[in-house]
Amino acid sequence: MLNKEECLKIIAKHRTDETAITTMGTVIPWAEISDHPLDYASVGSGMGHAADFGLGIALARPDKSVLVLNGDGSMLMCLGTLATITGLEKPARNYYLFVCDNGTYEVTGNQPVPGGKGFSFAAIARGAGFEKCYEFDQPDTLDASLPSILTEEGPVFITLKIAPATEPPPNRRLENPARYLRGTLAESTHELRQALREN
């Protein structure tokens, strides 16, 4: 099984200039690894919308790859996004959706997500029409496979089977150590838009 921080470090290691959208349990650990102008924390709005927000960016900037670092609870809240992604007349070839699956709503106290251990995000993604689905539970395999996956044409769905962890809710505040949580959601979105214009 993967450790969340180890897993995110592997993703950061192989990232080049992709936009990275984080949410819930990935927000703080990612900020401890990366401080890139194309990092964006999807918090401070409705939970579950990191995947569709990232899709919008991928469609607006087809020349720029987008990595969405989603959680299992967030993905469950917006499963319809998977059908939206695969149902597009012109697919988002630059879109890579990671789901960190630890079976709990981590930031609200580790309540179990519906479905339990028999639930398969990869099976749902395939059923929704994703042709490229991967699942990893070992760091070495993820590290070896990710470089080639990130060169494939999307949309790509990647499940990361991670161990349960304890992560407090990510909050936006002026004194936050994570730069991308110091402004309001609107301010952060404006900063990302500007960074996308410049990169």
Rosetta blueprint (number, residue, H / E / L):
1 M L
2 L E
3 N L
4 K H
5 E H
6 E H
7 C H
8 L H
9 K H
10 I H
11 I H
12 A H
13 K H
14 H H
15 R L
16 T L
17 D L
18 E L
19 T E
20 A E
21 I E
22 T E
23 T L
24 M H
25 G H
26 T H
27 V H
28 I H
29 P H
30 W H
31 A H
32 E L
33 I L
34 S L
35 D L
36 H L
37 P L
38 L L
39 D E
40 Y E
41 A E
42 S L
43 V L
44 G L
45 S L
46 G L
47 M L
48 G L
49 H L
50 A H
51 A H
52 D H
53 F H
54 G H
55 L H
56 G H
57 I H
58 A H
59 L H
60 A H
61 R L
62 P L
63 D L
64 K L
65 S L
66 V E
67 L E
68 V E
69 L E
70 N E
71 G E
72 D H
73 G H
74 S H
75 M H
76 L H
77 M H
78 C L
79 L L
80 G H
81 T H
82 L H
83 A H
84 T H
85 I H
86 T H
87 G L
88 L L
89 E L
90 K L
91 P L
92 A L
93 R L
94 N L
95 Y E
96 Y E
97 L E
98 F E
99 V E
100 C E
101 D E
102 N L
103 G L
104 T E
105 Y E
106 E H
107 V H
108 T H
109 G L
110 N L
111 Q E
112 P E
113 V L
114 P L
115 G L
116 G H
117 K H
118 G H
119 F L
120 S L
121 F H
122 A H
123 A H
124 I H
125 A H
126 R H
127 G H
128 A H
129 G L
130 F L
131 E L
132 K E
133 C E
134 Y E
135 E E
136 F E
137 D L
138 Q L
139 P H
140 D H
141 T H
142 L H
143 D H
144 A H
145 S H
146 L H
147 P H
148 S H
149 I H
150 L L
151 T L
152 E L
153 E L
154 G L
155 P L
156 V E
157 F E
158 I E
159 T E
160 L E
161 K E
162 I E
163 A L
164 P L
165 A L
166 T L
167 E L
168 P L
169 P L
170 P L
171 N L
172 R L
173 R L
174 L L
175 E L
176 N L
177 P L
178 A L
179 R H
180 Y H
181 L H
182 R L
183 G L
184 T L
185 L H
186 A H
187 E H
188 S H
189 T H
190 H H
191 E H
192 L H
193 R H
194 Q H
195 A H
196 L H
197 R H
198 E H
199 N L
